[in-house]
Amino acid sequence: MSIAASSDAARATRRPVNANGVPIHTTSFIGTNWTNRTAESPPPPEPGSYYPMAFLVEQPPGSVVQSHFHAADQFQVVVAGGGHLGRHAVRPVTVHYTNAHTAYGPITAGEAGLHYFTLRNGYDPGARYVPQEAAALKAVPGRTPWQTTTAPVEPGPVIEGPARMEEMLEPRADGLGAWRHILPPHAALTGPDPAQGMGQFWVVTGGRLDGMPPLSLIFVNPQDAARTAMAGAEGAECLILQYPRRAADA
């Protein structure tokens, strides 16, 4: 069953946390992560276990989060502010994807700060920073380091004509892909077959989708039927981000 998380409901979870010495704010949308785990939380799954996780990071102006890696495949979506992710200038709307156990960064916020979603389909206990953890990273068996960052796309106006779709990441044979959909008022959107990959995050970047405002999320499991959602009276913009299958998932 898919999971819907409205930005209106998630707002109550916003809290200050420390990310390796950087004071950030996080807002939790789906799953338990290092920022919202409490003594009452269920025991965490094993790192890398299939487990949808989603939270919004607000990084303050001029701050730098050191290069690091995670135990799960990850999408990040820049939704406000600007800055740099490694060598790449980022601003709304930019998509970054990285395989598990791939070092990326640093993440540098510009003068307006930098806000981005962190979206995973596997459990991760928290960032491991390089160069301190470089030896541990190299020792991970069978890792396939790879990452990519898309060019930013400007939010578009409400459209009255046919719905439009743009590929942000060209679909691969293993299921990895990212698509941007721009919908006129009251248009329906049916996503790709979830069985092609290992889960999809839908990110509302404009208008309303299934009644949910911008910065709301939907997670679609690979066992689910293809998801259909409806744009509101003002139309909608939505990203669909699909994770790749691994050999163990076949």
C-alpha positions in Angstrom: 0.0 0.0 0.0 1.3 3.5 -0.9 2.0 6.1 1.8 0.9 9.7 1.5 2.5 12.4 3.7 1.1 16.0 3.5 3.4 18.9 4.2 0.6 20.4 6.3 0.7 17.4 8.7 4.5 17.0 8.6 5.1 20.6 9.7 4.6 19.7 13.4 7.7 17.5 13.3 10.1 20.3 12.4 13.0 20.3 14.9 16.6 21.6 15.2 19.4 19.0 15.1 23.1 18.9 14.7 24.7 17.4 11.5 28.4 16.9 12.2 28.6 20.3 13.8 26.2 22.1 11.5 22.9 23.4 13.0 20.1 22.3 10.7 16.3 21.8 10.9 14.6 18.6 9.8 11.0 17.8 9.2 10.1 14.1 9.2 7.6 12.9 6.6 7.9 9.1 6.3 9.7 6.5 8.5 11.9 6.8 11.5 15.3 8.3 11.0 18.3 9.5 13.1 16.6 12.9 13.6 13.3 11.6 15.1 14.2 8.3 16.8 13.1 8.1 20.4 13.3 5.5 23.2 9.7 4.5 22.3 10.5 4.0 18.6 10.5 0.4 17.3 13.9 -1.2 16.9 15.6 -0.1 13.7 15.9 -2.5 10.8 19.3 -3.6 9.6 21.1 -0.9 7.6 20.2 -1.2 3.9 16.9 -3.0 4.6 13.9 -2.0 2.5 12.4 0.8 4.5 11.0 4.1 3.1 12.5 7.2 4.8 11.8 10.8 3.9 12.7 14.1 5.7 13.2 17.7 4.7 16.5 19.4 5.6 16.9 23.1 6.1 20.5 24.1 6.0 21.4 27.6 7.2 23.1 30.2 4.9 26.8 29.7 4.4 26.9 26.4 6.2 28.8 23.4 4.8 27.9 19.7 5.5 31.0 17.6 5.0 31.2 14.9 2.3 29.7 11.7 3.5 27.9 8.5 2.5 24.9 6.3 3.5 24.0 2.6 3.6 21.0 3.1 1.3 20.2 4.4 -2.2 19.1 8.0 -2.0 17.4 10.8 -3.9 17.7 14.4 -2.8 15.5 17.1 -4.2 16.4 20.8 -3.8 13.2 22.7 -3.1 14.3 26.2 -1.8 17.4 28.4 -1.6 20.5 27.4 -3.4 24.1 26.5 -3.1 26.4 23.7 -4.3 26.4 19.9 -4.0 30.0 19.0 -4.7 31.0 20.9 -7.8 27.4 21.3 -9.0 25.4 24.5 -8.5 21.9 23.6 -7.2 18.6 25.4 -6.8 14.9 24.5 -7.1 14.2 22.1 -8.6 17.4 19.9 -8.7 17.4 16.1 -8.3 20.5 14.3 -7.0 20.7 10.5 -6.9 23.4 8.4 -5.3 23.9 4.7 -4.9 24.4 3.3 -1.4 28.0 3.6 -0.1 28.8 6.4 -2.5 30.5 9.5 -1.0 29.1 12.8 -2.1 29.3 16.4 -1.2 30.2 18.7 0.5 26.8 20.3 0.6 27.3 24.1 0.7 24.3 26.5 1.4 24.2 29.8 -0.3 23.1 33.2 1.1 19.5 32.1 1.2 20.2 28.8 2.8 19.5 25.4 1.2 16.4 23.2 1.7 16.2 19.7 0.3 14.4 16.5 0.7 16.3 13.4 1.6 14.5 10.3 0.3 15.5 6.7 0.7 14.0 3.3 0.1 16.3 1.6 2.6 17.1 2.1 6.3 20.1 4.2 7.1 21.4 4.8 10.6 23.0 8.1 9.8 25.7 9.7 7.7 29.3 8.5 7.8 31.8 11.2 7.0 34.9 11.2 4.8 37.8 11.3 5.0 37.4 9.9 8.6 35.4 6.8 7.3 37.2 6.4 3.9 38.8 3.1 4.9 35.5 1.7 6.0 33.8 2.8 2.8 36.5 1.1 0.6 36.0 -2.1 2.6 32.3 -2.4 1.8 32.0 -5.6 -0.3 30.4 -5.4 -3.7 29.6 -1.7 -3.6 28.9 0.1 -6.9 29.6 3.8 -6.3 27.7 6.1 -8.7 25.9 9.4 -8.5 24.4 12.0 -10.8 22.9 15.5 -10.4 20.3 16.9 -12.8 20.3 20.5 -14.2 17.7 22.6 -12.3 14.3 23.1 -13.8 12.2 26.2 -13.2 8.7 25.7 -11.8 6.3 26.2 -14.6 3.0 28.2 -14.8 -0.4 26.6 -14.6 -1.2 25.1 -18.0 -4.5 24.7 -19.7 -3.4 22.4 -22.5 -2.3 18.7 -22.4 -0.3 17.4 -19.6 3.5 17.4 -20.1 6.2 15.0 -19.0 10.0 15.6 -18.9 12.7 13.0 -18.2 15.0 14.3 -15.5 17.0 11.1 -15.3 16.8 8.8 -18.3 15.3 5.5 -17.3 17.8 2.7 -17.0 17.3 -1.1 -17.4 17.5 -1.6 -13.6 14.5 0.7 -13.1 16.3 3.9 -12.0 14.5 7.0 -13.4 13.2 10.4 -12.6 10.3 12.2 -14.3 8.7 15.6 -14.0 5.0 15.9 -14.7 3.1 19.2 -15.3 -0.7 18.8 -15.1 -3.5 21.1 -16.1 -6.4 21.5 -13.7 -8.2 18.3 -12.7 -6.0 16.1 -14.8 -5.2 12.6 -13.8 -1.6 11.2 -13.6 -0.8 7.5 -13.6 2.8 6.7 -12.8 5.0 4.0 -14.2 4.6 0.3 -13.2 6.2 0.1 -9.7 7.4 -3.4 -10.4 10.0 -1.9 -12.7 12.0 -0.6 -9.8 12.3 -0.7 -6.0 9.9 1.9 -4.9 8.9 5.4 -6.0 8.7 8.7 -4.3 6.2 11.3 -5.7 7.1 14.9 -4.7 4.5 17.6 -5.2 6.4 20.7 -6.3 3.5 22.9 -7.3 -0.3 23.2 -7.2 -2.2 20.3 -5.5 -2.1 16.6 -6.1 -4.8 14.4 -4.5 -5.6 17.5 -2.4 -2.1 17.7 -1.0 -0.2 21.0 -1.2 3.4 21.6 -2.4 6.2 19.7 -0.6 3.9 16.7 0.1 5.1 13.2 -0.6 3.7 9.8 -1.8 5.7 6.6 -1.5 4.7 3.7 -3.8 5.9 0.2 -3.0 7.1 -2.0 -5.8 4.3 -4.5 -5.1 1.6 -1.8 -5.6 -0.5 -1.2 -8.7 0.5 1.8 -10.7 -0.5 4.9 -8.8 -3.1 7.3 -10.2 -3.5 10.8 -8.7 -5.5 13.9 -9.6 -4.5 17.5 -10.0 -6.4 20.2 -8.2 -8.2 23.2 -9.6 -4.8 25.0 -10.0 -3.1 22.1 -11.7 -0.1 20.4 -10.3 3.6 19.7 -10.7 5.0 16.4 -9.5 8.3 14.5 -9.6 8.3 10.7 -9.7 11.6 9.3 -8.6 12.1 5.5 -9.0 14.8 3.5 -7.3 16.8 0.8 -9.1 16.5 -2.9 -8.5 19.5 -4.8 -7.1 20.5 -8.3 -8.0 19.1 -9.5 -4.7 15.7 -8.0 -5.6 15.3 -9.9 -8.8 
